[in-house]
Amino acid sequence: MSGKFLCIHGHFYQPPREDPWLDMIFPEGSAAPFRHWNERICRESYAPLAWARRMGGDGIFDIINCYEWMSFNVGPTLFRWIERSEPELYAKILEGDALSFKRWGHGNAIAQIYHHVIMPLASELDRDAEVAWAVADFESRFKRRPEGMWLSETACDTDTLETLADHGIAFTLLAPRQAAAIADIGSDDWHQVDEYSINIKEPYLVELPSGRTISIFFYDGGLSQAIAFEGLLKNGDDFWNKLSGASAEGLLSIGTDGETYGHHVEFGEMALAYVLSQAIKERDGVSLLNYGAYLEQHPPTRKVRIHEESSWSCYHGVERWRSDCGCCTGGHPDWNQQWRKPLREGLDAVKTLMNAHYFNYGDKIFKDARAALIDYGTVLSGLVSEDDFFNRHFKVLKDSADADLGWKLLSMQKWALSSFASCGWFFDDLARLEPVNNMGFALRAIELSKETGLIGLEEKFLSIAGEARSNEERYGSAVDLWNSKIKPQSETPGSLLGQALGRLYVEGVLPLPGEEGSVSWPGVSVLIKTNDSSLVMARGEAEIKWHLESEVKKYSWKWQKGERVLTGSVEITLPGGQIEHYPLTEISWKKKQTIALTWVKRFADTAWQAQILNTGCGPALFNEFEDYQARQSWESHWKKLWPGIVWSYIFSGDSVSDDFIEFAKTVGRDHPDLDYFIEQLGKQLCIMLHNDLTFWDSIRGVIERTRQLELPIDLWKLQNCYWDKVLLGENDPELAKMIGFDL
């Protein structure tokens, strides 16, 4: 099948942000008003792509799930967060791949290197693990093995391609400047090419030294740059005309960062939806097709040699991730990136020692230490259970100290690999969040190595990485950052118990004497038993279990309470009899903030229940007080009752006076509960829309009364919920018009 085909690829990735002890993301102030950057970019880019609007003169006439029509990869660490935190988006991404597979026999989704490491700079062992774990993560989500895999920063060399081919990967995507020479398959007549002379509209075969092969698609560098940096997403027609004009016989491949659509370019997802819709209609003879389907229909007729150690985001190959090559994000002409080299060398040095340590002990614990490490991604992804993994790979008793040692060694490797995420070197300074996070992952791995018998790694790392310095004098060297920003994040039994007690207290479930309570984070769980308690002191016992470790450690504790919940201190008796004294004031800011937000949510929910569900207070009560002076005298009390009274009116439609309407509008403009009120209102409207029996007139009435009171509505969420009904064949034209549709 010949013709003009288009494939737009979206690379969806965020730097790993998880705290390596609790394995969850804590607040990041720079992402405000969102809690952290994953949450912000999800709302600005990833979710809008799943519900991308097509707009006409009178409103929305279509909503497109772009994941159904574009090629994409989602980084495994980001995907895990989306699965936990944004289940509706997660379902839409999986649905998009499934529908594309049904249409073309090949899914839009491809895999991505697990920790986004720069593969040509990784050891052979680490390359193997990164690809194997990525395959396992992909298979656990999409229920099929990946055909393609995105290489971090498209950084590539022959050894990397060998690793991909070894794991059954059929193709990858590269930048056109990574091509060095081409020849017909079966010929040795090679011709040098560059990014301007290579025909990017056909796939190429790489013949590898092992005898295996892998196919390469080259994306259009100029158009991809224009989408990212030259405003091409500002106008859908201009976007389409550029793509259509560049199309010819073969496949026009476009490589983009997913964050471009919405986060970097506001409403960029709408421009993409427009372009996809034109190609769906085969405008100008251009059709959509994904890489797997195109490769099946048009296998390579020519082969290619690539430039070794090349990438799409560094003109110097892969130097951006190991030296001061000059590549940076800009904005600080007087800065340098000399810190990159010692950071890379320090991490390489400790990882080499960890690998030797792993095999030294692992050979005594695992049936095949390398196979256990390579297969560890299956248990990380949930593809196999802990029990099945243990039975497959361990040769020691399940509850033995050696078994716990084996799990710790595997966890050590996971966090060590996390420390090589490419973003740790991509930006301009050592003190940025990304390199600091990488060093935090390294600290967690170093701690685990020490627990398993390898000492001296922290000193080794700092002796090398300590040469790295921030461009900002206030941050100093890597050693200064280590002591000021990284080490304080480390968890001890005392810090874990202190946070657990704080969580249980603010959730209102602190165990009474003779009772127990538990707190679970993704990375660790704490069970607390209270023996006795008073206003100033509590005592008890605790158990701590780390995720994917078999040992449960037991402690006794004493809590000296302070004036506030996160003051005072805990004293823990460790298994060897040592005493740890931990002041709760030492809990890091971001972890304190998380506990505080838990308290706020609890009381917001409780207050909401009291005001909305239990007061029995509606506008009729307000109307009983016809005397203005009486109402004025009780104005502060009426304001407190505002959420319940207004909620009752919006959902009941009771007859009210003009005075009530004026009161509701005036107080609502700056009411402290307004944001929470609007959030709950949006949820309730979606519940009404998702009911099996939809009462359209009731929903219209709620919206009319909400607007009568001049209250905002989260239309984006409401429109998404309404579109679910449209896809089921249900539609209420009057409601559709009210919320911005033109159907």
FITOR-468358 format. One record per residue (C-alpha): residue number from 0; residue in three letters; x negated, y, z. Coordinates in steps of 0.25 Angstrom, whole numbers, padded with zeros to 4 digits. Example, Ala and Ser with C-alpha at 12.3 -4.5 7.8 and 13.67 -1.06 7.14 Angstrom:
# residues 2
0;ALA;-0049;-0018;0031
1;SER;-0055;-0004;0029
//
This chain:
# residues 743
0;MET;0000;0000;0000
1;SER;-0007;0013;-0005
2;GLY;-0003;0027;-0002
3;LYS;-0005;0039;0007
4;PHE;-0005;0035;0022
5;LEU;-0007;0043;0035
6;CYS;-0011;0039;0049
7;ILE;-0013;0049;0060
8;HIS;-0020;0044;0072
9;GLY;-0019;0049;0086
10;HIS;-0030;0046;0096
11;PHE;-0023;0047;0110
12;TYR;-0033;0048;0121
13;GLN;-0036;0055;0134
14;PRO;-0048;0054;0143
15;PRO;-0047;0044;0154
16;ARG;-0042;0052;0166
17;GLU;-0039;0041;0176
18;ASP;-0045;0042;0190
19;PRO;-0054;0029;0189
20;TRP;-0050;0025;0203
21;LEU;-0035;0027;0204
22;ASP;-0034;0025;0188
23;MET;-0024;0037;0187
24;ILE;-0024;0051;0181
25;PHE;-0024;0062;0191
26;PRO;-0021;0077;0189
27;GLU;-0029;0085;0180
28;GLY;-0028;0100;0182
29;SER;-0032;0104;0168
30;ALA;-0019;0096;0162
31;ALA;-0009;0105;0170
32;PRO;0003;0105;0170
33;PHE;0001;0090;0167
34;ARG;-0005;0081;0178
35;HIS;-0017;0077;0168
36;TRP;-0021;0077;0154
37;ASN;-0015;0064;0150
38;GLU;-0001;0069;0155
39;ARG;-0003;0082;0148
40;ILE;-0008;0077;0134
41;CYS;0003;0066;0135
42;ARG;0014;0076;0136
43;GLU;0007;0085;0125
44;SER;0003;0075;0115
45;TYR;0006;0060;0117
46;ALA;0020;0061;0121
47;PRO;0024;0071;0110
48;LEU;0018;0062;0100
49;ALA;0028;0051;0104
50;TRP;0040;0061;0103
51;ALA;0035;0070;0092
52;ARG;0046;0080;0087
53;ARG;0050;0083;0073
54;MET;0056;0097;0073
55;GLY;0066;0103;0063
56;GLY;0071;0117;0063
57;ASP;0082;0113;0073
58;GLY;0075;0104;0082
59;ILE;0069;0090;0083
60;PHE;0073;0080;0072
61;ASP;0064;0069;0075
62;ILE;0054;0064;0086
63;ILE;0043;0055;0081
64;ASN;0034;0045;0089
65;CYS;0021;0049;0083
66;TYR;0015;0036;0088
67;GLU;0024;0028;0079
68;TRP;0017;0035;0067
69;MET;0003;0038;0070
70;SER;-0009;0030;0074
71;PHE;-0014;0032;0088
72;ASN;-0022;0026;0099
73;VAL;-0020;0029;0114
74;GLY;-0032;0028;0123
75;PRO;-0030;0016;0133
76;THR;-0032;0025;0146
77;LEU;-0022;0035;0141
78;PHE;-0013;0025;0136
79;ARG;-0013;0019;0150
80;TRP;-0009;0032;0156
81;ILE;0002;0034;0146
82;GLU;0008;0021;0149
83;ARG;0008;0024;0164
84;SER;0013;0038;0163
85;GLU;0020;0040;0150
86;PRO;0028;0027;0147
87;GLU;0037;0034;0137
88;LEU;0026;0039;0129
89;TYR;0019;0025;0130
90;ALA;0031;0018;0125
91;LYS;0032;0028;0113
92;ILE;0017;0025;0109
93;LEU;0019;0010;0110
94;GLU;0032;0012;0102
95;GLY;0025;0020;0091
96;ASP;0015;0009;0089
97;ALA;0025;-0002;0089
98;LEU;0033;0005;0078
99;SER;0021;0008;0070
100;PHE;0017;-0007;0071
101;LYS;0032;-0011;0067
102;ARG;0031;-0001;0055
103;TRP;0017;-0004;0049
104;GLY;0013;-0017;0056
105;HIS;0002;-0010;0063
106;GLY;0003;-0001;0075
107;ASN;-0001;0014;0076
108;ALA;-0009;0012;0089
109;ILE;-0023;0009;0089
110;ALA;-0032;0006;0101
111;GLN;-0043;0015;0107
112;ILE;-0056;0013;0114
113;TYR;-0052;0010;0129
114;HIS;-0059;0021;0136
115;HIS;-0062;0030;0124
116;VAL;-0077;0028;0125
117;ILE;-0087;0031;0114
118;MET;-0089;0017;0108
119;PRO;-0103;0019;0102
120;LEU;-0108;0024;0115
121;ALA;-0102;0012;0123
122;SER;-0109;-0001;0125
123;GLU;-0105;-0014;0118
124;LEU;-0098;-0019;0130
125;ASP;-0091;-0006;0133
126;ARG;-0086;-0005;0118
127;ASP;-0081;-0019;0119
128;ALA;-0073;-0016;0132
129;GLU;-0067;-0003;0127
130;VAL;-0062;-0009;0114
131;ALA;-0057;-0022;0121
132;TRP;-0050;-0014;0132
133;ALA;-0044;-0005;0121
134;VAL;-0038;-0017;0114
135;ALA;-0032;-0022;0126
136;ASP;-0026;-0009;0130
137;PHE;-0020;-0008;0116
138;GLU;-0014;-0022;0116
139;SER;-0008;-0020;0130
140;ARG;0000;-0008;0124
141;PHE;0003;-0011;0110
142;LYS;0004;-0026;0111
143;ARG;-0005;-0028;0099
144;ARG;-0020;-0027;0097
145;PRO;-0025;-0014;0091
146;GLU;-0029;-0013;0076
147;GLY;-0037;0000;0078
148;MET;-0045;0007;0089
149;TRP;-0048;0021;0091
150;LEU;-0063;0024;0094
151;SER;-0065;0035;0105
152;GLU;-0069;0047;0097
153;THR;-0070;0037;0085
154;ALA;-0084;0035;0090
155;CYS;-0089;0023;0082
156;ASP;-0101;0014;0078
157;THR;-0102;0000;0073
158;ASP;-0103;-0006;0086
159;THR;-0090;0000;0090
160;LEU;-0083;-0005;0077
161;GLU;-0088;-0019;0080
162;THR;-0082;-0018;0094
163;LEU;-0068;-0014;0088
164;ALA;-0069;-0025;0077
165;ASP;-0072;-0035;0088
166;HIS;-0059;-0032;0095
167;GLY;-0051;-0033;0082
168;ILE;-0050;-0018;0079
169;ALA;-0047;-0016;0065
170;PHE;-0049;-0001;0063
171;THR;-0053;0012;0069
172;LEU;-0053;0026;0066
173;LEU;-0065;0035;0063
174;ALA;-0068;0049;0059
175;PRO;-0072;0051;0044
176;ARG;-0086;0056;0048
177;GLN;-0089;0043;0055
178;ALA;-0090;0036;0041
179;ALA;-0104;0034;0035
180;ALA;-0102;0026;0023
181;ILE;-0092;0018;0015
182;ALA;-0092;0006;0005
183;ASP;-0083;-0003;-0002
184;ILE;-0080;-0016;0006
185;GLY;-0089;-0027;0000
186;SER;-0099;-0016;-0005
187;ASP;-0112;-0011;0001
188;ASP;-0111;0002;-0007
189;TRP;-0110;0012;0004
190;HIS;-0107;0027;0002
191;GLN;-0109;0037;0013
192;VAL;-0097;0045;0017
193;ASP;-0094;0056;0027
194;GLU;-0081;0062;0033
195;TYR;-0078;0069;0020
196;SER;-0081;0058;0009
197;ILE;-0075;0046;0016
198;ASN;-0061;0042;0012
199;ILE;-0053;0041;0025
200;LYS;-0040;0036;0019
201;GLU;-0045;0022;0019
202;PRO;-0050;0012;0030
203;TYR;-0064;0007;0030
204;LEU;-0070;-0006;0034
205;VAL;-0082;-0006;0044
206;GLU;-0090;-0019;0042
207;LEU;-0097;-0022;0055
208;PRO;-0110;-0029;0058
209;SER;-0102;-0040;0065
210;GLY;-0094;-0044;0052
211;ARG;-0082;-0038;0058
212;THR;-0075;-0026;0051
213;ILE;-0066;-0014;0056
214;SER;-0059;-0003;0048
215;ILE;-0060;0012;0049
216;PHE;-0050;0023;0047
217;PHE;-0056;0037;0045
218;TYR;-0047;0048;0049
219;ASP;-0046;0061;0042
220;GLY;-0056;0070;0049
221;GLY;-0052;0084;0044
222;LEU;-0037;0082;0046
223;SER;-0039;0076;0059
224;GLN;-0047;0088;0063
225;ALA;-0036;0097;0058
226;ILE;-0025;0091;0066
227;ALA;-0034;0092;0079
228;PHE;-0040;0106;0077
229;GLU;-0034;0113;0065
230;GLY;-0020;0115;0068
231;LEU;-0014;0105;0059
232;LEU;-0003;0101;0069
233;LYS;0002;0115;0069
234;ASN;0011;0112;0057
235;GLY;0017;0099;0053
236;ASP;0018;0102;0038
237;ASP;0003;0107;0038
238;PHE;-0001;0094;0045
239;TRP;0007;0085;0035
240;ASN;0002;0093;0023
241;LYS;-0013;0091;0028
242;LEU;-0011;0076;0030
243;SER;-0003;0074;0017
244;GLY;-0013;0082;0009
245;ALA;-0024;0073;0015
246;SER;-0017;0060;0012
247;ALA;-0021;0051;0000
248;GLU;-0021;0037;-0003
249;GLY;-0025;0030;0010
250;LEU;-0023;0033;0024
251;LEU;-0025;0047;0030
252;SER;-0030;0045;0044
253;ILE;-0029;0056;0054
254;GLY;-0036;0055;0068
255;THR;-0031;0064;0079
256;ASP;-0031;0065;0094
257;GLY;-0017;0063;0100
258;GLU;-0019;0075;0109
259;THR;-0019;0084;0096
260;TYR;-0004;0082;0095
261;GLY;0002;0091;0106
262;HIS;-0009;0093;0116
263;HIS;-0019;0100;0106
264;VAL;-0008;0105;0096
265;GLU;0005;0108;0102
266;PHE;0016;0100;0095
267;GLY;0006;0093;0086
268;GLU;0014;0080;0088
269;MET;0025;0087;0080
270;ALA;0016;0090;0069
271;LEU;0011;0075;0069
272;ALA;0026;0070;0070
273;TYR;0029;0079;0057
274;VAL;0017;0073;0050
275;LEU;0021;0059;0054
276;SER;0035;0061;0049
277;GLN;0031;0066;0036
278;ALA;0022;0053;0034
279;ILE;0033;0044;0039
280;LYS;0042;0050;0027
281;GLU;0029;0048;0018
282;ARG;0029;0063;0014
283;ASP;0019;0065;0003
284;GLY;0017;0050;0002
285;VAL;0010;0049;0015
286;SER;0014;0037;0024
287;LEU;0010;0034;0038
288;LEU;0002;0021;0041
289;ASN;-0007;0017;0053
290;TYR;-0021;0012;0052
291;GLY;-0018;-0003;0054
292;ALA;-0007;-0003;0044
293;TYR;-0015;0005;0034
294;LEU;-0027;-0005;0036
295;GLU;-0019;-0017;0033
296;GLN;-0014;-0011;0020
297;HIS;-0027;-0005;0016
298;PRO;-0039;-0012;0021
299;PRO;-0052;-0006;0019
300;THR;-0059;-0007;0006
301;ARG;-0071;0001;0010
302;LYS;-0081;0000;0022
303;VAL;-0087;0011;0030
304;ARG;-0100;0013;0039
305;ILE;-0098;0023;0050
306;HIS;-0107;0032;0057
307;GLU;-0112;0025;0069
308;GLU;-0109;0032;0083
309;SER;-0099;0042;0076
310;SER;-0086;0048;0081
311;TRP;-0075;0058;0077
312;SER;-0078;0068;0088
313;CYS;-0093;0070;0088
314;TYR;-0101;0074;0076
315;HIS;-0113;0068;0082
316;GLY;-0108;0054;0083
317;VAL;-0105;0050;0097
318;GLU;-0115;0060;0104
319;ARG;-0103;0068;0110
320;TRP;-0102;0057;0120
321;ARG;-0117;0056;0124
322;SER;-0124;0069;0121
323;ASP;-0123;0084;0119
324;CYS;-0121;0083;0104
325;GLY;-0113;0096;0103
326;CYS;-0099;0090;0101
327;CYS;-0090;0096;0112
328;THR;-0076;0102;0113
329;GLY;-0082;0117;0113
330;GLY;-0079;0129;0121
331;HIS;-0092;0129;0129
332;PRO;-0103;0133;0119
333;ASP;-0113;0134;0130
334;TRP;-0110;0120;0136
335;ASN;-0117;0107;0132
336;GLN;-0114;0092;0133
337;GLN;-0127;0087;0138
338;TRP;-0120;0080;0149
339;ARG;-0115;0070;0140
340;LYS;-0128;0062;0139
341;PRO;-0130;0060;0154
342;LEU;-0116;0056;0156
343;ARG;-0116;0046;0145
344;GLU;-0129;0040;0150
345;GLY;-0125;0040;0164
346;LEU;-0112;0032;0161
347;ASP;-0119;0023;0151
348;ALA;-0130;0019;0162
349;VAL;-0120;0015;0173
350;LYS;-0111;0008;0162
351;THR;-0123;0000;0158
352;LEU;-0126;-0004;0172
353;MET;-0111;-0007;0175
354;ASN;-0110;-0016;0163
355;ALA;-0122;-0024;0168
356;HIS;-0116;-0025;0182
357;TYR;-0103;-0029;0176
358;PHE;-0109;-0041;0169
359;ASN;-0118;-0045;0181
360;TYR;-0106;-0047;0190
361;GLY;-0096;-0050;0179
362;ASP;-0102;-0062;0174
363;LYS;-0100;-0068;0188
364;ILE;-0085;-0064;0189
365;PHE;-0080;-0065;0174
366;LYS;-0079;-0077;0165
367;ASP;-0085;-0067;0155
368;ALA;-0088;-0053;0160
369;ARG;-0088;-0046;0146
370;ALA;-0075;-0053;0142
371;ALA;-0069;-0048;0155
372;LEU;-0073;-0034;0153
373;ILE;-0069;-0034;0139
374;ASP;-0055;-0040;0142
375;TYR;-0053;-0030;0154
376;GLY;-0045;-0021;0146
377;THR;-0034;-0032;0145
378;VAL;-0032;-0030;0160
379;LEU;-0033;-0015;0160
380;SER;-0022;-0014;0150
381;GLY;-0013;-0025;0156
382;LEU;-0014;-0034;0144
383;VAL;-0018;-0045;0154
384;SER;-0016;-0046;0169
385;GLU;-0026;-0045;0179
386;ASP;-0024;-0060;0183
387;ASP;-0025;-0064;0168
388;PHE;-0038;-0056;0166
389;PHE;-0044;-0062;0179
390;ASN;-0041;-0076;0175
391;ARG;-0047;-0073;0161
392;HIS;-0060;-0067;0165
393;PHE;-0064;-0069;0180
394;LYS;-0071;-0081;0185
395;VAL;-0070;-0078;0200
396;LEU;-0059;-0080;0210
397;LYS;-0048;-0069;0208
398;ASP;-0048;-0063;0222
399;SER;-0063;-0064;0224
400;ALA;-0073;-0053;0226
401;ASP;-0079;-0056;0213
402;ALA;-0065;-0054;0206
403;ASP;-0064;-0040;0212
404;LEU;-0078;-0038;0207
405;GLY;-0074;-0042;0193
406;TRP;-0063;-0032;0193
407;LYS;-0071;-0021;0198
408;LEU;-0082;-0024;0187
409;LEU;-0071;-0022;0176
410;SER;-0066;-0010;0183
411;MET;-0080;-0004;0183
412;GLN;-0081;-0006;0168
413;LYS;-0068;0000;0165
414;TRP;-0071;0013;0173
415;ALA;-0085;0013;0167
416;LEU;-0079;0013;0153
417;SER;-0070;0024;0156
418;SER;-0082;0033;0159
419;PHE;-0086;0033;0145
420;ALA;-0073;0039;0139
421;SER;-0077;0048;0128
422;CYS;-0071;0061;0133
423;GLY;-0081;0061;0144
424;TRP;-0091;0066;0134
425;PHE;-0082;0073;0124
426;PHE;-0080;0086;0130
427;ASP;-0089;0097;0134
428;ASP;-0093;0096;0149
429;LEU;-0096;0085;0160
430;ALA;-0087;0091;0170
431;ARG;-0074;0089;0161
432;LEU;-0064;0080;0166
433;GLU;-0068;0069;0155
434;PRO;-0083;0067;0159
435;VAL;-0079;0068;0174
436;ASN;-0068;0057;0172
437;ASN;-0079;0048;0165
438;MET;-0088;0050;0177
439;GLY;-0076;0046;0186
440;PHE;-0074;0033;0179
441;ALA;-0089;0031;0180
442;LEU;-0089;0033;0195
443;ARG;-0077;0023;0196
444;ALA;-0085;0013;0188
445;ILE;-0098;0015;0197
446;GLU;-0090;0013;0209
447;LEU;-0085;0000;0204
448;SER;-0099;-0004;0200
449;LYS;-0103;-0001;0214
450;GLU;-0092;-0009;0220
451;THR;-0096;-0021;0211
452;GLY;-0111;-0020;0216
453;LEU;-0118;-0010;0206
454;ILE;-0124;0001;0213
455;GLY;-0131;0014;0209
456;LEU;-0122;0017;0197
457;GLU;-0118;0031;0202
458;GLU;-0132;0035;0204
459;LYS;-0136;0030;0191
460;PHE;-0125;0037;0184
461;LEU;-0128;0051;0191
462;SER;-0143;0050;0188
463;ILE;-0140;0050;0173
464;ALA;-0126;0058;0172
465;GLY;-0131;0068;0182
466;GLU;-0139;0075;0171
467;ALA;-0125;0079;0165
468;ARG;-0121;0093;0169
469;SER;-0108;0101;0166
470;ASN;-0109;0113;0158
471;GLU;-0102;0120;0170
472;GLU;-0111;0122;0182
473;ARG;-0100;0121;0192
474;TYR;-0099;0106;0189
475;GLY;-0114;0103;0188
476;SER;-0119;0089;0184
477;ALA;-0113;0075;0183
478;VAL;-0117;0073;0197
479;ASP;-0110;0085;0202
480;LEU;-0097;0081;0195
481;TRP;-0099;0067;0200
482;ASN;-0099;0072;0214
483;SER;-0089;0083;0213
484;LYS;-0078;0077;0203
485;ILE;-0081;0062;0201
486;LYS;-0085;0056;0215
487;PRO;-0073;0062;0222
488;GLN;-0063;0055;0214
489;SER;-0068;0041;0218
490;GLU;-0059;0033;0227
491;THR;-0062;0026;0240
492;PRO;-0053;0018;0249
493;GLY;-0051;0030;0257
494;SER;-0047;0039;0245
495;LEU;-0037;0029;0240
496;LEU;-0031;0027;0253
497;GLY;-0030;0042;0255
498;GLN;-0023;0044;0242
499;ALA;-0014;0032;0244
500;LEU;-0009;0038;0258
501;GLY;-0007;0051;0251
502;ARG;0001;0045;0240
503;LEU;0010;0037;0250
504;TYR;0012;0049;0259
505;VAL;0017;0058;0247
506;GLU;0025;0047;0241
507;GLY;0032;0046;0255
508;VAL;0029;0031;0256
509;LEU;0017;0031;0266
510;PRO;0018;0018;0273
511;LEU;0023;0018;0288
512;PRO;0016;0009;0298
513;GLY;0018;-0005;0294
514;GLU;0021;-0002;0280
515;GLU;0012;-0001;0267
516;GLY;0012;0007;0254
517;SER;0004;0007;0242
518;VAL;-0002;0017;0231
519;SER;-0006;0012;0218
520;TRP;-0014;0020;0207
521;PRO;-0017;0013;0194
522;GLY;-0031;0010;0199
523;VAL;-0029;0006;0214
524;SER;-0019;0003;0224
525;VAL;-0018;0006;0239
526;LEU;-0010;-0001;0249
527;ILE;-0008;0006;0262
528;LYS;-0003;-0001;0275
529;THR;0000;0009;0287
530;ASN;-0002;0003;0301
531;ASP;0001;0015;0309
532;SER;0004;0030;0306
533;SER;0006;0043;0314
534;LEU;0006;0058;0310
535;VAL;-0009;0059;0309
536;MET;-0014;0045;0307
537;ALA;-0011;0032;0299
538;ARG;-0018;0019;0298
539;GLY;-0017;0007;0290
540;GLU;-0022;-0003;0280
541;ALA;-0024;-0002;0265
542;GLU;-0027;-0010;0252
543;ILE;-0034;-0005;0240
544;LYS;-0034;-0012;0226
545;TRP;-0040;-0007;0214
546;HIS;-0033;-0010;0200
547;LEU;-0039;-0022;0193
548;GLU;-0047;-0026;0206
549;SER;-0044;-0038;0214
550;GLU;-0049;-0033;0228
551;VAL;-0039;-0027;0238
552;LYS;-0047;-0019;0248
553;LYS;-0041;-0017;0262
554;TYR;-0043;-0005;0271
555;SER;-0038;0001;0284
556;TRP;-0036;0016;0285
557;LYS;-0033;0027;0294
558;TRP;-0026;0040;0289
559;GLN;-0029;0053;0296
560;LYS;-0018;0062;0291
561;GLY;-0020;0076;0288
562;GLU;-0010;0088;0288
563;ARG;-0007;0085;0273
564;VAL;-0007;0071;0266
565;LEU;-0020;0073;0259
566;THR;-0028;0078;0271
567;GLY;-0032;0069;0282
568;SER;-0041;0057;0279
569;VAL;-0041;0042;0278
570;GLU;-0050;0032;0285
571;ILE;-0052;0019;0279
572;THR;-0059;0006;0284
573;LEU;-0066;-0001;0273
574;PRO;-0067;-0016;0272
575;GLY;-0081;-0016;0277
576;GLY;-0077;-0007;0289
577;GLN;-0082;0006;0284
578;ILE;-0074;0018;0286
579;GLU;-0070;0028;0274
580;HIS;-0065;0042;0279
581;TYR;-0057;0049;0267
582;PRO;-0052;0063;0269
583;LEU;-0039;0064;0260
584;THR;-0044;0078;0256
585;GLU;-0054;0071;0247
586;ILE;-0044;0066;0238
587;SER;-0047;0072;0225
588;TRP;-0038;0084;0220
589;LYS;-0031;0076;0208
590;LYS;-0028;0064;0217
591;LYS;-0022;0074;0228
592;GLN;-0014;0081;0217
593;THR;-0008;0067;0213
594;ILE;-0004;0064;0227
595;ALA;0002;0078;0228
596;LEU;0010;0076;0215
597;THR;0015;0063;0220
598;TRP;0020;0071;0233
599;VAL;0027;0081;0224
600;LYS;0033;0071;0215
601;ARG;0039;0064;0227
602;PHE;0045;0076;0233
603;ALA;0050;0081;0219
604;ASP;0057;0068;0217
605;THR;0063;0068;0231
606;ALA;0067;0082;0230
607;TRP;0073;0080;0217
608;GLN;0081;0068;0222
609;ALA;0086;0076;0233
610;GLN;0090;0088;0225
611;ILE;0096;0081;0213
612;LEU;0102;0068;0218
613;ASN;0105;0070;0233
614;THR;0110;0084;0235
615;GLY;0123;0083;0229
616;CYS;0121;0098;0226
617;GLY;0127;0103;0213
618;PRO;0131;0116;0207
619;ALA;0145;0115;0213
620;LEU;0138;0118;0227
621;PHE;0132;0130;0221
622;ASN;0145;0135;0216
623;GLU;0152;0134;0230
624;PHE;0144;0146;0234
625;GLU;0150;0157;0225
626;ASP;0145;0168;0234
627;TYR;0133;0173;0228
628;GLN;0127;0178;0241
629;ALA;0129;0165;0248
630;ARG;0121;0158;0236
631;GLN;0111;0169;0237
632;SER;0109;0166;0252
633;TRP;0106;0152;0249
634;GLU;0098;0154;0236
635;SER;0086;0147;0241
636;HIS;0094;0135;0244
637;TRP;0101;0135;0231
638;LYS;0087;0135;0224
639;LYS;0083;0122;0232
640;LEU;0096;0115;0227
641;TRP;0094;0120;0212
642;PRO;0089;0107;0207
643;GLY;0100;0099;0212
644;ILE;0111;0109;0209
645;VAL;0106;0111;0194
646;TRP;0104;0096;0192
647;SER;0118;0093;0196
648;TYR;0123;0104;0187
649;ILE;0115;0100;0175
650;PHE;0119;0085;0176
651;SER;0134;0087;0181
652;GLY;0138;0099;0172
653;ASP;0147;0104;0184
654;SER;0153;0118;0182
655;VAL;0145;0129;0188
656;SER;0145;0144;0190
657;ASP;0137;0154;0182
658;ASP;0130;0157;0196
659;PHE;0125;0143;0196
660;ILE;0120;0143;0182
661;GLU;0112;0156;0186
662;PHE;0107;0150;0199
663;ALA;0102;0138;0192
664;LYS;0095;0145;0181
665;THR;0089;0155;0190
666;VAL;0083;0146;0200
667;GLY;0079;0135;0190
668;ARG;0069;0145;0183
669;ASP;0059;0144;0194
670;HIS;0064;0132;0202
671;PRO;0052;0124;0208
672;ASP;0060;0111;0204
673;LEU;0062;0115;0190
674;ASP;0051;0107;0183
675;TYR;0055;0094;0191
676;PHE;0070;0097;0188
677;ILE;0067;0098;0173
678;GLU;0059;0085;0173
679;GLN;0070;0078;0180
680;LEU;0081;0084;0171
681;GLY;0073;0079;0158
682;LYS;0072;0065;0164
683;GLN;0087;0064;0167
684;LEU;0090;0069;0153
685;CYS;0082;0058;0147
686;ILE;0088;0048;0156
687;MET;0102;0052;0151
688;LEU;0097;0051;0137
689;HIS;0092;0037;0139
690;ASN;0104;0032;0145
691;ASP;0111;0021;0137
692;LEU;0124;0029;0137
693;THR;0120;0044;0133
694;PHE;0129;0055;0138
695;TRP;0125;0065;0128
696;ASP;0135;0076;0133
697;SER;0129;0074;0147
698;ILE;0115;0076;0142
699;ARG;0119;0088;0134
700;GLY;0126;0094;0146
701;VAL;0113;0092;0155
702;ILE;0105;0100;0144
703;GLU;0115;0111;0143
704;ARG;0116;0113;0157
705;THR;0101;0113;0159
706;ARG;0099;0123;0148
707;GLN;0111;0132;0154
708;LEU;0102;0133;0167
709;GLU;0090;0136;0158
710;LEU;0082;0124;0163
711;PRO;0071;0118;0154
712;ILE;0073;0104;0148
713;ASP;0061;0095;0144
714;LEU;0066;0094;0130
715;TRP;0054;0086;0125
716;LYS;0057;0074;0134
717;LEU;0072;0075;0132
718;GLN;0070;0075;0117
719;ASN;0062;0063;0118
720;CYS;0073;0056;0126
721;TYR;0084;0060;0116
722;TRP;0075;0055;0105
723;ASP;0076;0041;0111
724;LYS;0091;0042;0109
725;VAL;0090;0046;0095
726;LEU;0081;0034;0092
727;LEU;0092;0025;0097
728;GLY;0102;0032;0088
729;GLU;0108;0041;0098
730;ASN;0110;0056;0096
731;ASP;0118;0067;0101
732;PRO;0116;0079;0092
733;GLU;0121;0090;0102
734;LEU;0111;0085;0112
735;ALA;0100;0083;0101
736;LYS;0102;0098;0097
737;MET;0101;0103;0112
738;ILE;0088;0096;0115
739;GLY;0081;0101;0102
740;PHE;0084;0090;0091
741;ASP;0089;0092;0077
742;LEU;0094;0078;0073
//
